[in-house]
Amino acid sequence: MSFVKKLVEKKVPIILATIYLFFSGCSLHTISEVNKLTDSHLRKIDLSEAQSRSEQLLKQTLQRQIGSAHTDTRYNLSYSLTGANVSTLSASGSSSTLNNTKMSVNYSLKDNETGIELTSGVVSATATSGTITSYYGQDVSAQFASERLVGLLAERIYQKLQLYFLSAEN
């Protein structure tokens, strides 16, 4: 019994210290607080013109999430969507194939007043489509997968921008 008591006495401070360190490293911002801190900056972003159907979908998704830009745009977000790389997997004895599609977006946020690049990066995503035996179905499935990827990439860019502005606020 004394062994268990000594063990508990030694472990309790260690456990409490670990819990304290864990929670001190965590930010306790709710989603509404994050939105409140970042919305004023995000609404001042001017998006570059779309050059393709995929970039148009990317821009529309970003506009939905960011909201309409004020007349006093302070930032400029430029982006370029790299084409979809498709790799195919087919099993012997099966008439269907799986297509693995990968897309990525290079983005850069610049301050219009100073011309300084504030943040930039590359966001990538993959999607799997296929298992449809008709060629038309495979084409539609691949197109739908690439459109889903564009939406996912726009959401990830939005989250990266939120993180940038949130870190700039703190």
Backbone torsions as a table, in degrees:
resi	resn	phi	psi	omega
1	MET	NA	-38.0	-179.5
2	SER	-68.3	-30.2	177.6
3	PHE	-64.1	-44.6	-179.6
4	VAL	-65.0	-41.0	-179.4
5	LYS	-63.5	-43.6	178.6
6	LYS	-65.1	-38.9	179.6
7	LEU	-64.8	-43.4	179.4
8	VAL	-65.4	-41.5	179.9
9	GLU	-62.1	-34.2	-179.9
10	LYS	-78.2	-34.7	-174.1
11	LYS	-83.5	-28.9	-177.3
12	VAL	-59.8	-48.8	178.3
13	PRO	-62.6	-35.7	178.9
14	ILE	-66.3	-42.7	179.2
15	ILE	-65.2	-43.9	178.9
16	LEU	-63.8	-40.5	177.9
17	ALA	-64.6	-40.0	178.5
18	THR	-64.4	-44.3	178.7
19	ILE	-62.3	-43.5	179.3
20	TYR	-61.3	-45.4	179.7
21	LEU	-64.6	-37.0	179.1
22	PHE	-63.8	-48.4	-176.7
23	PHE	-76.0	-25.4	178.3
24	SER	-72.4	-24.1	178.5
25	GLY	-86.0	-9.7	-177.5
26	CYS	-95.1	139.8	172.9
27	SER	-89.8	134.4	-176.8
28	LEU	-106.7	46.7	176.4
29	HIS	-87.1	132.6	173.9
30	THR	-80.1	167.5	-179.2
31	ILE	-62.5	-39.4	179.5
32	SER	-65.5	-35.4	176.9
33	GLU	-67.7	-40.8	177.6
34	VAL	-62.3	-44.9	178.9
35	ASN	-62.1	-40.6	-179.4
36	LYS	-64.4	-39.0	-178.9
37	LEU	-73.2	-32.6	-172.0
38	THR	-102.7	-20.9	-175.4
39	ASP	-59.2	-39.5	-178.0
40	SER	-63.2	-35.2	178.2
41	HIS	-77.0	-42.0	-176.7
42	LEU	-64.5	-32.8	-179.6
43	ARG	-73.0	-7.6	178.3
44	LYS	-98.9	12.4	-179.0
45	ILE	-92.5	129.1	173.7
46	ASP	-99.6	127.2	-178.6
47	LEU	-92.1	142.6	179.0
48	SER	-70.9	161.3	-178.3
49	GLU	-70.2	144.4	179.8
50	ALA	-80.3	139.9	-179.9
51	GLN	-106.6	-14.0	-177.5
52	SER	-145.1	174.2	178.7
53	ARG	-61.8	-42.3	-179.6
54	SER	-65.8	-41.3	177.8
55	GLU	-67.5	-31.5	176.1
56	GLN	-65.0	-42.7	176.8
57	LEU	-64.3	-39.8	177.9
58	LEU	-61.8	-46.4	-179.4
59	LYS	-64.0	-42.7	179.2
60	GLN	-62.5	-41.5	179.1
61	THR	-66.1	-42.3	177.5
62	LEU	-64.0	-40.8	178.8
63	GLN	-63.6	-37.3	177.8
64	ARG	-63.8	-39.5	-177.1
65	GLN	-80.5	-42.1	-178.3
66	ILE	-76.2	-37.8	-173.1
67	GLY	98.6	175.2	-178.8
68	SER	-75.4	141.7	-178.3
69	ALA	-74.6	143.5	174.2
70	HIS	-69.7	169.2	178.0
71	THR	-69.2	-24.9	178.6
72	ASP	-96.6	74.7	179.3
73	THR	-73.8	129.8	-178.6
74	ARG	-103.4	-26.5	-175.2
75	TYR	-119.6	155.8	175.6
76	ASN	-127.2	123.3	177.6
77	LEU	-103.9	115.7	175.0
78	SER	-108.1	147.4	-176.8
79	TYR	-151.1	153.8	173.0
80	SER	-138.6	128.5	-177.2
81	LEU	-95.0	121.7	178.2
82	THR	-84.3	148.8	-177.0
83	GLY	-59.8	161.1	-178.9
84	ALA	-77.9	126.1	172.6
85	ASN	-92.7	123.9	-176.4
86	VAL	-113.5	128.1	172.5
87	SER	-119.6	143.0	-172.9
88	THR	-114.8	139.6	176.3
89	LEU	-126.2	124.6	176.3
90	SER	-132.2	143.1	179.7
91	ALA	-97.6	143.4	179.7
92	SER	-68.3	139.2	-179.7
93	GLY	86.3	0.8	180.0
94	SER	-117.7	144.5	-179.2
95	SER	-93.3	-2.0	-179.5
96	SER	-108.4	156.4	179.3
97	THR	-129.1	157.9	174.7
98	LEU	-108.5	129.7	177.5
99	ASN	-106.6	126.2	177.6
100	ASN	-104.3	114.7	-175.2
101	THR	-108.5	132.5	178.3
102	LYS	-123.2	132.8	177.1
103	MET	-131.1	154.4	174.2
104	SER	-146.2	155.7	-179.3
105	VAL	-127.7	128.2	169.4
106	ASN	-92.8	129.1	-179.9
107	TYR	-130.8	155.7	179.6
108	SER	-149.3	128.5	178.2
109	LEU	-109.0	121.6	-179.0
110	LYS	-119.3	148.4	175.0
111	ASP	-84.4	123.8	-177.9
112	ASN	-68.1	-29.4	-177.1
113	GLU	-74.2	-42.8	-175.9
114	THR	-102.7	-21.2	-177.2
115	GLY	79.2	5.9	-178.5
116	ILE	-82.2	137.6	175.0
117	GLU	-76.3	119.5	-176.8
118	LEU	-84.2	-44.7	178.4
119	THR	-154.5	152.8	177.3
120	SER	-155.7	165.9	178.6
121	GLY	172.5	-175.2	178.5
122	VAL	-126.5	133.0	177.1
123	VAL	-120.3	130.6	-178.8
124	SER	-125.8	155.8	176.2
125	ALA	-154.6	155.9	177.0
126	THR	-129.3	151.3	176.3
127	ALA	-141.9	148.3	178.3
128	THR	-110.8	134.4	177.5
129	SER	-137.0	170.2	177.4
130	GLY	124.1	-145.2	-174.1
131	THR	58.8	24.2	176.9
132	ILE	-113.2	133.8	-173.7
133	THR	-80.0	-29.4	-178.2
134	SER	-79.7	145.9	179.8
135	TYR	-66.9	-38.4	177.6
136	TYR	-62.3	-44.1	179.0
137	GLY	-62.5	-37.7	177.6
138	GLN	-65.3	-40.3	178.7
139	ASP	-65.1	-44.2	179.6
140	VAL	-65.2	-40.4	179.0
141	SER	-63.9	-41.7	178.9
142	ALA	-66.4	-40.0	178.4
143	GLN	-65.3	-42.9	178.6
144	PHE	-64.0	-37.9	178.2
145	ALA	-64.3	-42.2	179.6
146	SER	-67.7	-35.2	176.5
147	GLU	-67.3	-38.2	175.6
148	ARG	-63.6	-40.3	179.1
149	LEU	-62.2	-41.5	179.8
150	VAL	-61.9	-43.2	177.2
151	GLY	-62.2	-41.9	178.8
152	LEU	-64.7	-41.6	178.9
153	LEU	-64.5	-38.5	177.6
154	ALA	-63.3	-41.6	177.7
155	GLU	-62.8	-39.5	180.0
156	ARG	-69.1	-37.8	175.8
157	ILE	-63.6	-43.4	178.3
158	TYR	-58.6	-43.5	179.1
159	GLN	-65.9	-38.5	176.9
160	LYS	-63.2	-41.5	178.4
161	LEU	-65.8	-40.4	176.6
162	GLN	-60.1	-44.8	179.2
163	LEU	-62.7	-39.2	179.0
164	TYR	-62.3	-50.5	-177.5
165	PHE	-68.7	-31.4	176.7
166	LEU	-67.5	-41.4	178.4
167	SER	-69.7	-31.0	178.0
168	ALA	-70.4	-30.7	178.4
169	GLU	-71.6	-35.0	-176.3
170	ASN	-89.6	NA	NA
